[in-house]
Each structure stands twice: as structure tokens, then as C-alpha cells.
Amino acid sequence: MTGSAPGHVWLVGAGPGDPGLITVAGLTALRRAEVVLYDRLAPHELLAEAPEGALLLDAGKAADNHAMTQEQINTALIEHGLAGQRVVRLKGGDPYVFGRGGEEAMALAEAGVPCSVIPGVTSAIGGLAAGGVPVTHRAVATSFAVITGHEDPTKPETQVDWARLATAVDTLVVLMGVGRLEEIARALIAGGRDASTPAALVEQATTPKQRTVTATLATIAEAAQREGVRAPALLVVGQVAALQPMLDPRRLAPLAGKRVLVTRSRAQASTLVDALRLEGAYPLVLPAIEIEHRIDAKAIDRVTADLRAGAYRWVVFTSTNGVEVFLDALQEAGADARAFAGARICALGIATAGALADHGLIADLVPTEAVGEAVVTSLLAPGDLNGVRVLLPRAEGARDVLPDGLRTAGAEVDEVTLYLAAAPAEPPQDVLDAIRAGEVDAVTFTSSSTVKNLATLLGGDLSPLRGAVVACIGPVTAETARSLGLEPDAIATEHTIEGLMSALRESLHSGRTAAAKEVR
Ligand code: SAH
């Protein structure tokens, strides 16, 4: 795309690793980009936010293997900018913290390409915080310095004055220093910093692989070697490092740092994913169900006509999917919400009632227990069901407890099949690998189909999940898990996402105390 006017380049700080830590402004620029030039340290999940068809260029920048030299990067930015394109230069952390962002902005200015800097959360501060080390702390540290460890502190021509820095500020944060920990520590001690000063390393901060190692200035290099700490990692030296065990995220919240499998359909996963992320967990999304429509147009026409004629006393919705698909089908058939005028509506679960409300339909009955048996009892309460016509829109292969119960009570049940909760054809391989490698701390099931389909995706066997905490949205889902050899650890008392979150929290919390007791 060429234009006569120059485009614009945004130098965007992508944050330290968690894709949620980009700024709103950065994300806005990314969502409008025509070209994205990204660094190795910028979270790759963010690339999915670029518009379809955007040109994605890997600028590399691994210490040893440069995909592009800085020269080539500058040239590419200028060329795409002069061609009139909207270019996002996506950089790890903040663009101006050891990111050569300043050089890129200068090169663009010289070439006459407009450019804006969108700051980011630097790993030097945000990465440390995520690892449980506050860069300042009242009465402990009132100053800090951020230093590059890339330079060899043993060489006289080094630009970093380690001796002067050693005691100049309370907290020293060293980036790009894992390869030279021993030299750095020695230079700081030689400069007068006490060898017993607390020190810590935060590896892969804000990612599921985050790890922290604590020691002293004298022993940190050895500890790093023992633990096999690798780049990217942050070294922090100072009294604040001693606070790490107290402020470790996993100590502050039960879900922090936990990898939690989400099995809902992609369209429905977001509420649970957001709730998990907000509490510091890492959701692994494996949509175990895909909604395949199974609509029989003739059946819908017949049911619609009956519904409009007021032939049904009750319409019973058992899931949000049922609501969405039925109302869509109704609309296709030329009807709208007025078709329900002569019927009463029953919704199983408040999520289902909420989906109805989104369409302007208020459920007359929301049984407190959303399982089939209890629903029949609730429906009987307002009156005899003998000879009463009930419309039951539902999924293919759903349980028969409800229709059977209604029929036993004398009702005339019209079941209309709407969809099949099928296993997806192309599940994400990386998540399946993580499950098989035992890298999942907890798994969440929001319906029996999610349990069954996950078993199918895993080749009929749920045993790779035995080590994980198993959380189910309700007793029916729990029973399905049990029948497939997976014992639930947590069953939500309120059958909603919030209920599931509470159950998960409690289970992980008590699990942690149990583990702590074992150690003692
Ligand atoms: N502009 C970046 C820093 C680039 S230099 C920023 O503001 O964060 C690269 C160095 O940053 C790495 O060698 C490492 O020391 C540090 N770093 C970046 N991301 C990190 C992360 N997620 N965890 C630990 N260290 C990280």
C-alpha cells in the first residue's frame, strides 16, 4: 500500500511478557497496524491482535541470533513509514529501557517519518513486582538504579561504573546480567556493597514459567547456577529482595501462578479466562465444545406456529446455547419474542436466565437446583402438569432425566433438537501437550459435554489430569467426571462461573495448607 503522505510509526512497549500488560494505547495502535515489527521479548500472543492481513515481521534480537540487524530494523521502519503505512514497532517492556527505541525514533525523525512512543511496563519494575519484589519499600529502599549487565564489569573500558553504583542507591536492578552474575556480584562487593545484601533473580517474569531464586549478593551466582536460571531474568540487589518470600504472588492469592485449563467453547470462555487472569492464574484454553447447529427447519416451523398459538404452557431452556440457537432459529422462521406471549418460561441456571434477559425475556421460573429431577418438582409447584404441553429446546444427546420426569408427571413434552456440543476438529496442540506433560495445575468443567469431549480429545483417557485440581460447575458435571475416572476436588454450590471460581479458590487454598502440613 503506497501513498504520497508518509505513514506513522508507533514505538510500542509491549510490557514484560504477560500479553495483558500492554497499555490500552499500545493495544489500540496494534489493532490498527498495517505492519508490525516485533522483538523476541514482546509477547507473541499479542500478534493475534493485529488486523487480519497485517504484515508481521520478526525483528529477532536474541542475543546470539539476530533475525535483523538494528540497521535493517531502522531501514524497514523508515521504508514502511515512507510508503504511507501504519507501523507498530512492538518491543518488550518499555521501548526506551535498553530497547534501542531512542535510536529508532531518531532515525525516523531524520527520515521525516512521524513517530509516537507508547510507553510500556518495564520488566525492571513490573517484572520485579510480579516476582514479589517491590523496587522501593518504605523505610527499606528509597532509591533504585536500573543497570545493563551486558557489559563486562571486569573490563576497564566498561561504561557502567559498578564501583560507584555499588553503594549509590538502595535497590540495584540489573537487566541482561544472567551470563555475568559472578563478575557483577564481585564488582559490587569490591565497590563496597555488603556481601550479605539480599539478592534475588526473577526469571521469565509475568509468564507461566516465572520463577524466583533468592540468596545474597555473595551467593546469588552460585544459586543461579544450581537452579539453572536462564535469560530473560532480572537481578535485584538490596534489602527489598528480602521481602520476596513474604510478597511472593503465590502466597498472596490462591490462584496466582496456577495454570488452569478452561474447556468451554471459544465463544464462552472469556468470562472465566478474565476471572482467572485477574487473580494471577494462567488460563490454558482448550475449547472442548464447539456448537454445531442441528436445526430441522420443519420442526422449528411447527413449534413456532404452536408457540405463537399459545399451545405451550411452558418453554424450558436448559442452557445459554439453547437460548441463543433457539431464538436465532425463531427469527429465521419469521417470529420474535412475542411468540412467547402465551407461554411461561423456565430457565435452568441464572446464566440461562441471563441469556434470556439479553433478548428481553424474563424467566417466570428459575429453579434453585438446576438438575433435571429438581426442575420437575419446581414445575409441578405452580400447578398440575397433567396434559400440559411443554416445549423443550435442547442439545442432541442431552440427558433424558428432565423429559422423562415431565412425562411421568403427565406433561406432553415437545423436544426440539437445536445443536450438538461436539468436540472441536482442530484442538490447540500446545495445550494438549501441556496436559500430557502434567503441566496443568487445575482443570475446570462447565458441563458434562466439556468432560466427555476432553476425554475424546485426549484419546479416551483423562488420566493425564489426575495430578490436577478438578473443579466442576455442578453435581451432574462432577458425576460425568467421576464416571470417566476423574475424581472432582471442587464442585460449585452456585452453578455459575463465579461459583466455579469460589470452589476453585477454596480447593487450591486448602490444597496448599494440606501440602504445607505435609512438609511440616
Ligand atoms: N525494554 C525492556 C528491556 C530490554 S533488555 C524492558 O523495559 O523490560 C532485555 C532484558 O530485560 C532481559 O535480558 C532481562 O534482563 C530483562 N527482561 C525482559 N523481560 C523479562 C522478563 N519477562 N523476565 C525477566 N527479565 C526480563
Residues whose N, C-alpha, C, O or C-beta is under 5 A from the ligand:
A	BS01	SAH	P16 G17 G92 G93 D94 V97 F98 G99 V121 T122 S123 A124 G127 V174 L175 M176 G177 V202 E203 Q204 A205 A231 P232 A233 L234
